[in-house]
Amino acid sequence: MANDKTMPPNDPNPAPDTGMGAAPADKMAPDTGAPAGDGSVMISMPKAAFDAIHQLIVQLAQGVDSLAQGVNQQAAGAGEAPAGEMPPAGPEGGAAGESPADEDFLKGIAEAGSMR
Protein backbone atom coordinates (compact mmCIF):
# COMPACT_ATOMS: atom_id res chain seq x y z
CA MET A 1 0.00 0.00 0.00
CA ALA A 2 2.97 2.33 0.35
CA ASN A 3 3.09 2.67 -3.42
CA ASP A 4 -0.65 3.42 -3.87
CA LYS A 5 -0.79 6.48 -6.18
CA THR A 6 -4.49 7.19 -5.44
CA MET A 7 -3.79 8.13 -1.81
CA PRO A 8 -2.25 11.50 -0.82
CA PRO A 9 1.17 11.35 0.84
CA ASN A 10 1.19 11.03 4.63
CA ASP A 11 4.23 13.27 5.04
CA PRO A 12 3.10 16.43 6.93
CA ASN A 13 6.19 18.29 5.67
CA PRO A 14 6.16 17.95 1.90
CA ALA A 15 9.34 18.59 -0.04
CA PRO A 16 9.95 22.24 -0.99
CA ASP A 17 8.95 23.39 -4.44
CA THR A 18 11.62 22.42 -6.93
CA GLY A 19 10.77 25.26 -9.31
CA MET A 20 13.14 28.09 -10.12
CA GLY A 21 14.39 28.47 -6.56
CA ALA A 22 14.17 31.43 -4.18
CA ALA A 23 14.14 34.98 -5.48
CA PRO A 24 17.20 37.13 -4.88
CA ALA A 25 17.12 38.88 -1.48
CA ASP A 26 17.02 42.36 -3.04
CA LYS A 27 13.80 41.46 -4.90
CA MET A 28 11.99 40.13 -1.83
CA ALA A 29 9.58 42.22 0.28
CA PRO A 30 10.61 42.80 3.89
CA ASP A 31 9.07 40.36 6.36
CA THR A 32 6.41 42.46 8.14
CA GLY A 33 5.44 39.65 10.50
CA ALA A 34 8.78 39.47 12.26
CA PRO A 35 9.20 41.50 15.46
CA ALA A 36 11.69 44.34 15.34
CA GLY A 37 13.68 42.89 18.22
CA ASP A 38 12.23 45.31 20.76
CA GLY A 39 9.21 43.14 21.55
CA SER A 40 6.97 44.89 19.03
CA VAL A 41 4.26 42.89 17.34
CA MET A 42 1.88 43.52 14.46
CA ILE A 43 -1.84 42.98 14.97
CA SER A 44 -4.81 43.07 12.66
CA MET A 45 -8.41 43.90 13.51
CA PRO A 46 -11.71 44.27 11.66
CA LYS A 47 -12.29 47.68 10.10
CA ALA A 48 -15.53 48.09 12.06
CA ALA A 49 -13.63 47.72 15.34
CA PHE A 50 -11.02 50.25 14.23
CA ASP A 51 -13.76 52.69 13.17
CA ALA A 52 -15.44 52.34 16.58
CA ILE A 53 -12.16 53.02 18.38
CA HIS A 54 -11.49 56.01 16.13
CA GLN A 55 -14.96 57.45 16.79
CA LEU A 56 -14.47 57.05 20.55
CA ILE A 57 -11.11 58.82 20.45
CA VAL A 58 -12.57 61.68 18.40
CA GLN A 59 -15.40 62.09 20.92
CA LEU A 60 -12.95 62.06 23.82
CA ALA A 61 -10.77 64.67 22.11
CA GLN A 62 -13.78 66.93 21.55
CA GLY A 63 -14.75 66.56 25.20
CA VAL A 64 -11.26 67.46 26.36
CA ASP A 65 -11.21 70.49 24.03
CA SER A 66 -14.54 71.63 25.47
CA LEU A 67 -13.24 71.13 29.00
CA ALA A 68 -10.09 73.11 28.19
CA GLN A 69 -12.20 76.01 26.93
CA GLY A 70 -14.21 75.99 30.15
CA VAL A 71 -11.07 75.90 32.26
CA ASN A 72 -9.57 78.78 30.29
CA GLN A 73 -12.77 80.81 30.72
CA GLN A 74 -12.76 80.18 34.47
CA ALA A 75 -9.10 81.13 34.69
CA ALA A 76 -9.78 84.35 32.81
CA GLY A 77 -12.68 85.12 35.17
CA ALA A 78 -10.41 85.05 38.25
CA GLY A 79 -11.59 81.60 39.30
CA GLU A 80 -15.29 82.37 39.52
CA ALA A 81 -17.56 79.41 38.74
CA PRO A 82 -20.09 80.17 36.00
CA ALA A 83 -23.60 80.59 37.35
CA GLY A 84 -25.94 77.65 36.84
CA GLU A 85 -23.24 75.01 36.41
CA MET A 86 -23.27 73.75 40.00
CA PRO A 87 -26.51 72.84 41.79
CA PRO A 88 -27.26 75.11 44.72
CA ALA A 89 -26.11 73.83 48.07
CA GLY A 90 -28.85 73.28 50.57
CA PRO A 91 -30.86 70.77 52.56
CA GLU A 92 -32.88 69.62 49.55
CA GLY A 93 -29.80 68.02 47.99
CA GLY A 94 -31.73 66.99 44.90
CA ALA A 95 -30.92 67.58 41.28
CA ALA A 96 -31.54 71.05 39.96
CA GLY A 97 -34.79 71.47 38.06
CA GLU A 98 -36.86 68.86 39.92
CA SER A 99 -40.57 69.37 39.51
CA PRO A 100 -42.96 69.45 42.48
CA ALA A 101 -44.44 66.16 41.25
CA ASP A 102 -41.01 64.55 41.55
CA GLU A 103 -40.64 65.83 45.09
CA ASP A 104 -44.11 64.54 46.03
CA PHE A 105 -43.29 61.14 44.56
CA LEU A 106 -40.04 60.92 46.50
CA LYS A 107 -41.74 62.02 49.74
CA GLY A 108 -44.39 59.32 49.21
CA ILE A 109 -41.74 56.67 48.81
CA ALA A 110 -39.92 57.90 51.92
CA GLU A 111 -43.13 57.83 53.98
CA ALA A 112 -44.01 54.34 52.76
CA GLY A 113 -40.54 53.16 53.67
CA SER A 114 -40.71 54.64 57.17
CA MET A 115 -44.12 53.00 57.81
CA ARG A 116 -42.62 49.56 57.32
C-alpha positions in Angstrom: 0.0 0.0 0.0 3.0 2.3 0.4 3.1 2.7 -3.4 -0.6 3.4 -3.9 -0.8 6.5 -6.2 -4.5 7.2 -5.4 -3.8 8.1 -1.8 -2.3 11.5 -0.8 1.2 11.4 0.8 1.2 11.0 4.6 4.2 13.3 5.0 3.1 16.4 6.9 6.2 18.3 5.7 6.2 17.9 1.9 9.3 18.6 0.0 9.9 22.2 -1.0 9.0 23.4 -4.4 11.6 22.4 -6.9 10.8 25.3 -9.3 13.1 28.1 -10.1 14.4 28.5 -6.6 14.2 31.4 -4.2 14.1 35.0 -5.5 17.2 37.1 -4.9 17.1 38.9 -1.5 17.0 42.4 -3.0 13.8 41.5 -4.9 12.0 40.1 -1.8 9.6 42.2 0.3 10.6 42.8 3.9 9.1 40.4 6.4 6.4 42.5 8.1 5.4 39.7 10.5 8.8 39.5 12.3 9.2 41.5 15.5 11.7 44.3 15.3 13.7 42.9 18.2 12.2 45.3 20.8 9.2 43.1 21.5 7.0 44.9 19.0 4.3 42.9 17.3 1.9 43.5 14.5 -1.8 43.0 15.0 -4.8 43.1 12.7 -8.4 43.9 13.5 -11.7 44.3 11.7 -12.3 47.7 10.1 -15.5 48.1 12.1 -13.6 47.7 15.3 -11.0 50.3 14.2 -13.8 52.7 13.2 -15.4 52.3 16.6 -12.2 53.0 18.4 -11.5 56.0 16.1 -15.0 57.4 16.8 -14.5 57.0 20.5 -11.1 58.8 20.5 -12.6 61.7 18.4 -15.4 62.1 20.9 -12.9 62.1 23.8 -10.8 64.7 22.1 -13.8 66.9 21.6 -14.7 66.6 25.2 -11.3 67.5 26.4 -11.2 70.5 24.0 -14.5 71.6 25.5 -13.2 71.1 29.0 -10.1 73.1 28.2 -12.2 76.0 26.9 -14.2 76.0 30.2 -11.1 75.9 32.3 -9.6 78.8 30.3 -12.8 80.8 30.7 -12.8 80.2 34.5 -9.1 81.1 34.7 -9.8 84.4 32.8 -12.7 85.1 35.2 -10.4 85.1 38.2 -11.6 81.6 39.3 -15.3 82.4 39.5 -17.6 79.4 38.7 -20.1 80.2 36.0 -23.6 80.6 37.3 -25.9 77.7 36.8 -23.2 75.0 36.4 -23.3 73.8 40.0 -26.5 72.8 41.8 -27.3 75.1 44.7 -26.1 73.8 48.1 -28.9 73.3 50.6 -30.9 70.8 52.6 -32.9 69.6 49.6 -29.8 68.0 48.0 -31.7 67.0 44.9 -30.9 67.6 41.3 -31.5 71.1 40.0 -34.8 71.5 38.1 -36.9 68.9 39.9 -40.6 69.4 39.5 -43.0 69.5 42.5 -44.4 66.2 41.3 -41.0 64.5 41.6 -40.6 65.8 45.1 -44.1 64.5 46.0 -43.3 61.1 44.6 -40.0 60.9 46.5 -41.7 62.0 49.7 -44.4 59.3 49.2 -41.7 56.7 48.8 -39.9 57.9 51.9 -43.1 57.8 54.0 -44.0 54.3 52.8 -40.5 53.2 53.7 -40.7 54.6 57.2 -44.1 53.0 57.8 -42.6 49.6 57.3 
